Amino acid sequence: ELQKLQMELVKLQRWVVKNKKRVAIIFEGRDAAGKGGAIRRVTERINPRHMRIVALPKPSKDEESQWYFQRYIEQFPKAGEMVFFNRSWYNRAVLEPVNGFCSDKQYQTFMGQVNDFERMILESGIHLVKIYMSISKKEQFKRFEELKSNPLKQWKMSPVDERAQELWDDYTKYKEKMFEHTHNDKNPWIIIEANKKMKARTKI
């Protein structure tokens, strides 16, 4: 089933390239929700010359002084290209306020601008797809324990991950605010139940 869906992605990419379309797909979700694994499965059969995976690190001092959206704009697709974002500007909607990485004023400014920002993206001709991978608290705990015990995956655990279970309810509060404010008919969120990794990947 996964291979059949990957064939459809190959067809989609051919359409993007042939018609010089621009496609940006963002993957959001809690830590250990399977965003990176899903992106790998989505992209493993398509032509790497016409796609990019973007997973931006912590902003530099220069980037912190810029307009918040600026460093993401620099990663947007050119004609005939698909770009997959492993986390996006929505860090400021959930992860940053929960962990104290932004001020309340910065958060409120973001929430006041994000819908206009995405409207401009769509009006510029970019196809924007927003995917949120949803897991339970129990499943997140299980995956964290697996990461800690696997020497090949321990690098995936960060200080933010270590606090994710403790801050679960705070994440939920901000996540619900994000959906309420940014989900609409023209630019909806696609929510994927991701407790079962393989099932989630076929749903994407």
DAZIDA-V946802 format. One record per pair of residues at least 24 apart in sequence whose C-alpha atoms are under 8 Angstrom apart, sorted by the first residue. I is the first residue (numbers start at 1). GAP is how many residues later the second one is. D is the distance in whole Angstrom. If there is no record, write none. Layout:
i=I gap=GAP d=D
i=I gap=GAP d=D
This chain:
i=1 gap=201 d=7
i=2 gap=199 d=8
i=2 gap=200 d=6
i=5 gap=197 d=7
i=6 gap=36 d=7
i=6 gap=39 d=6
i=6 gap=40 d=8
i=7 gap=38 d=8
i=9 gap=33 d=8
i=9 gap=37 d=7
i=10 gap=35 d=7
i=10 gap=36 d=5
i=10 gap=37 d=8
i=13 gap=33 d=7
i=13 gap=34 d=8
i=13 gap=37 d=8
i=13 gap=68 d=8
i=13 gap=69 d=8
i=16 gap=64 d=5
i=16 gap=65 d=7
i=16 gap=66 d=8
i=17 gap=33 d=7
i=17 gap=62 d=7
i=17 gap=63 d=4
i=17 gap=64 d=7
i=18 gap=62 d=7
i=19 gap=61 d=7
i=20 gap=59 d=5
i=20 gap=60 d=4
i=20 gap=61 d=8
i=21 gap=58 d=5
i=21 gap=59 d=5
i=21 gap=60 d=7
i=21 gap=104 d=8
i=21 gap=105 d=7
i=21 gap=106 d=8
i=22 gap=55 d=6
i=22 gap=56 d=6
i=22 gap=57 d=5
i=22 gap=58 d=6
i=22 gap=59 d=5
i=22 gap=60 d=6
i=22 gap=103 d=7
i=22 gap=104 d=5
i=22 gap=105 d=6
i=23 gap=54 d=6
i=23 gap=58 d=6
i=23 gap=59 d=5
i=23 gap=60 d=6
i=23 gap=103 d=6
i=23 gap=104 d=5
i=23 gap=105 d=6
i=23 gap=106 d=8
i=24 gap=52 d=7
i=24 gap=53 d=7
i=24 gap=58 d=6
i=24 gap=59 d=5
i=24 gap=60 d=6
i=24 gap=61 d=7
i=24 gap=102 d=7
i=24 gap=103 d=6
i=24 gap=104 d=5
i=24 gap=105 d=6
i=25 gap=57 d=8
i=25 gap=58 d=6
i=25 gap=59 d=5
i=25 gap=60 d=6
i=25 gap=103 d=6
i=25 gap=104 d=5
i=25 gap=105 d=6
i=25 gap=106 d=7
i=26 gap=58 d=6
i=26 gap=59 d=5
i=26 gap=60 d=6
i=26 gap=61 d=6
i=26 gap=62 d=6
i=26 gap=102 d=8
i=26 gap=103 d=6
i=26 gap=104 d=5
i=26 gap=105 d=6
i=27 gap=57 d=8
i=27 gap=58 d=6
i=27 gap=59 d=5
i=27 gap=60 d=6
i=27 gap=61 d=7
i=27 gap=103 d=6
i=27 gap=104 d=5
i=27 gap=105 d=6
i=27 gap=106 d=7
i=28 gap=58 d=7
i=28 gap=59 d=5
i=28 gap=60 d=7
i=28 gap=62 d=8
i=28 gap=102 d=8
i=28 gap=103 d=6
i=28 gap=104 d=5
i=28 gap=105 d=6
i=29 gap=58 d=8
i=29 gap=103 d=5
i=29 gap=104 d=5
i=29 gap=105 d=6
i=30 gap=103 d=7
i=30 gap=104 d=7
i=30 gap=105 d=7
i=31 gap=109 d=7
i=31 gap=130 d=6
i=31 gap=133 d=7
i=32 gap=108 d=6
i=32 gap=111 d=6
i=32 gap=112 d=7
i=33 gap=100 d=6
i=33 gap=101 d=6
i=33 gap=102 d=6
i=33 gap=107 d=7
i=33 gap=161 d=7
i=33 gap=162 d=8
i=34 gap=99 d=7
i=34 gap=160 d=7
i=34 gap=163 d=7
i=35 gap=51 d=7
i=35 gap=98 d=7
i=36 gap=50 d=7
i=38 gap=162 d=8
i=38 gap=163 d=6
i=39 gap=45 d=7
i=39 gap=47 d=8
i=41 gap=160 d=7
i=42 gap=159 d=8
i=50 gap=30 d=7
i=50 gap=31 d=5
i=50 gap=32 d=6
i=51 gap=30 d=5
i=51 gap=31 d=5
i=51 gap=32 d=6
i=51 gap=33 d=8
i=52 gap=29 d=8
i=52 gap=30 d=7
i=52 gap=31 d=5
i=52 gap=32 d=6
i=53 gap=30 d=6
i=53 gap=31 d=5
i=53 gap=32 d=6
i=53 gap=33 d=7
i=54 gap=29 d=7
i=54 gap=30 d=6
i=54 gap=31 d=5
i=54 gap=32 d=6
i=55 gap=30 d=6
i=55 gap=31 d=5
i=55 gap=32 d=7
i=55 gap=33 d=8
i=56 gap=30 d=8
i=56 gap=31 d=8
i=68 gap=42 d=8
i=77 gap=49 d=8
i=93 gap=81 d=7
i=93 gap=82 d=7
i=93 gap=85 d=6
i=94 gap=77 d=6
i=94 gap=80 d=5
i=94 gap=81 d=6
i=94 gap=84 d=7
i=95 gap=76 d=7
i=98 gap=69 d=7
i=98 gap=72 d=6
i=98 gap=73 d=6
i=98 gap=76 d=8
i=99 gap=61 d=8
i=111 gap=70 d=8
i=114 gap=68 d=8
i=115 gap=67 d=6
i=118 gap=69 d=8
i=128 gap=59 d=8
i=129 gap=58 d=8
i=129 gap=59 d=8
i=129 gap=60 d=8
i=129 gap=61 d=8
i=130 gap=57 d=8
i=130 gap=58 d=7
i=130 gap=59 d=5
i=130 gap=60 d=6
i=131 gap=58 d=6
i=131 gap=59 d=5
i=131 gap=60 d=6
i=131 gap=61 d=7
i=132 gap=57 d=7
i=132 gap=58 d=6
i=132 gap=59 d=5
i=132 gap=60 d=6
i=133 gap=58 d=6
i=133 gap=59 d=5
i=133 gap=60 d=6
i=133 gap=61 d=6
i=134 gap=57 d=7
i=134 gap=58 d=6
i=134 gap=59 d=5
i=134 gap=60 d=5
i=134 gap=61 d=7
i=135 gap=58 d=6
i=135 gap=59 d=5
i=135 gap=60 d=5
i=136 gap=59 d=7
i=137 gap=28 d=7
i=137 gap=31 d=7
i=139 gap=56 d=6
i=140 gap=25 d=8
i=141 gap=24 d=7
